[in-house]
Amino acid sequence: MADDDYLDAVDYTRDDLDIEDLEDVKHVVRLVDVHRVFALGTNQIEAVTGVNLTVDAGDFVVVSGKSGSGKTTLLNIIGAIDLPTRGRVFVMDVPINDYDESFRASFRLNNTGFIFQSYNLVSTLTAIENVMFPMQLSEKSRAEIRDEAMSLLVSVEMEHRADHLPWQLSSGEQQRIAIARAMANDPPIILADEPTANLDGYSGQKVRDLLFELNKQDRAIIVMTHDEGIINQPNVQHYKMELGVLKQHA
């Protein structure tokens, strides 16, 4: 089916799209011949080269590759943090790169949860306040938001650390808080960049278990990682990236 044949099925003025609300959503993520070129002085660096990728609800996609291969750039494009130099990016069937930054910011807040290698918690906020932070635009009362945030902390077994600041938490605890924060607005897509890279064996396994549990809830999970404990799980779609080129791993 051609792009224009199904795009009209979605109201693109909305930024709070959800899989349960949109039966007509064809693909959670679809990239069509995506390129990303950076200018470095007089040189042109092509970080992403002709990437085509389709991800549906409930898919677990892993992309591995050497440092500098373009993995993080690709993740940022999927998450509408960065824009492709050329090509088409559809998230929940929305042609996201056709819209301004204000729309993209609101869209990704409601539709994508991010998990970073360095956790990216706000240092001056407690664990529960970090989880509440993405919910600030919600029309719910602060008490309702706090209750939801506490439920998310319970889901990652971190309710006992609710009032702790990030510096009072171990690396594994911070990453579990980051996962709770990524779930804050019940997004259909979870994006993770090397989520276990800085963790010990126990903490890494806790994070893996949480990611697989989120996937069982029909969320699409896209992870950039070298972690064999994630890559070798059944039903994982494994891709490799090399010099900006994405290929499905044999």
N, C-alpha and C positions, 0 to 999 in steps of 0.2 A: 504494500500500500504506500502510495506517495505521501510525503510529509503533509502537504496541504489538505489531503483527504481526511485526516483525522485530527488536525490541530484545533479545528473549530469546536470540537467536542468539549474542550476545557475552557473555563472562564479564566483568562490570563490576568484579569484585574485583581484576582485573589492571590494572597500570599500565604494562606493557611491551608493549602491543599493537604489531603490525607488519603491514604490508600482506601480506608474503609468508606470514605465519602465519595470516592471517584471510581465507580465501577468501570468507567470508560478509559481509565488510564491504561495505556498499552504497555509502556515500559517505565520502570522507575528511573533508570538512567540510560541514555543513548548518546553516544558520541559518533559523529560522522566526519571522517577525514580531518581530525583535529590536529592543528599544528600550533606550536608556541615558540616564537622566536624572540630572543632577547638581544638588544644591541649592547655590545661591549667595546666601547671606543668605535673604531671603524669596522670591527668584526661583527658578524651576525652568528649568534649561537642558537641552534635549533634544539631546544630542550625536549620538545614533543614533536614527533614526526608522523603524520598521517595515521593517527590512532582511530580505530573503529572498535567500539565496545558497546554491548547491550547487557544491561543488568535488570532482572525482574525481581518482583517482591519475593522474599525468601531465599534469594541467591546469596551465597557466601563467596566473594571474590577475593583472591589473594594475588598481589603483584609483588614479585621479588626482583632484585637486580642490584648491581653495584651502586655505591654512593655516586651521585652525579649522573645517574642513568635517566633521570626525569620523573621518578616516581612521585616525589612531593609536588612537583609542578602539575602533574596529571591529577593528583588528589585535589589540589587547590582549584583546578579548572572544574572538576566535578562538583566541588563544594561552592562554586560561584564566588570564591575569594579572588580568583584570577580569571582573565578572559583569554580565549584563544586568539592567536593572530589571524587564523582563518579556520574554517570548519564550523560545524553546528553542534551545539550542546543542548540536549533536552533533559530536564530533570522533572520527573512526574509529568512527562510530555510537554512541559513548558519550555519554550525556546529561550532559556534563561539569559543567554548573552545578548538578546534583543532588548533588554530592559536596563534602566539606569541603576546606579549603585544603591539608591534608596530602596527600590523594590527588591533588588537582589539580597540586600542585608536582611530585610524582613522575611523574605522567602527562605533563606538558609536558616534563619533563627527558628522557623517553624517546621522545616522539613528535613534538616540535616543535623545530626549530632556529631561533634568533632571530638576525637580523642588524640592527644598529641604525645609525642615521646617525652617531652619535658613537662607534661601535665598542664601547664598554663593556668594554674589556679591563681586567683587574685590574693596576693600575700596579706592584705589587710582585712580580708573577710574570713569568717569561720567556715568550717566545712558546709554547714547547712546554708549559710549565706551565699557560698559559691554555687550551690545547687539552685538556690532561689533566683540567682542573678539573671539567667536567661528568661525567667518567667515575668520579668518586670513589666512587660507590655501587655500582660494578660489582664482581662477585665475582672479577674477574681480578686477577692479581698486578700490582704496580706496574711491573715490567719489561714485562709484556704491554701495559699501558695506555700506557707510554711508546713502545713500538714502534708501536702503533696511531696515537698522536698524531703520531709522526714521519712515518708513511705519509700522514696527512692534510696535513701541512705539505708533503710532496713533491707532493701532488695540486694544491696552490695555488702551487707553485714558491717556497716559503718555507723550505725545510729549512736553507738557509744562514744563516737568521736565528733558528734555534731557541733559542739561548741569549741573545737580545737582549731587553731590557726594552722596554715600549711606547714610552717616550720616546726610545729609540734608533732607532725605526722611522718611516718616512714615513707620511702618511695612507693612501696606497694600500696599503702593506705592512700597516698595522694592520688595514685592512678585510679583506685576504686572510687574515690570522690569524683574524679574527672569523668568516669563512666556514668555515675549517677547524674552529673551535670549534663552530659551528652543526651541523657534520656529525658531531660527536664520538660520539653514540650511534646513528648511522645512522638518523635520524628519517625518517619518510615525508613529513613536511611541513616546508617551509622558509618562514618568515615574515620579510619584510624591510621595514624602514621607511626610505625615502629612502636606499638603500644607496650611491648614487653622488653624493649631493648635495655632499659636501665634497671631491670628488676631481678631479684634473686629467684631461685627456682620455685619456692613456694608462692611468692607473690605473682610470678609470671603465670603459674598454673591457675591461680584465682582469676586473673584477668582473662586468660583463655576461656575458662569455664563461663565467665560472664558474657563474653562475646558470643559463644555458641548458644547460650541461653537466650540472648537477644535475637539471634537468628531463628530460633525455634518459634519466636513470636511473630514470624513472617516479615521481620525487618530485613532489608537488604543490607549486608555488611560488606564493606570494601576496605581491605587492609593492605597497607604497604609494609612488608615485613620480610625478614630473613629467618624468622622463627619456625624451625622444622615442626615444632609442636602444633602450630597452626596449619602450616602448609600440608602436612601429611594426614590431616583429618579427612574422614570420608565426606564425599559430596562437596568438597571445596573445589572451586574452579581456579586453577593455578595458571597465572600468566607470568611471563618474564619480560623485563624491560631492559633494553640495551641501546645506548646512544639515542634515546628518545623513541625507539621503535618498540611497540607492544606486540608480543606474540604469545599465543596459548602454548603452555608447556606441554610437551608430549608425555 
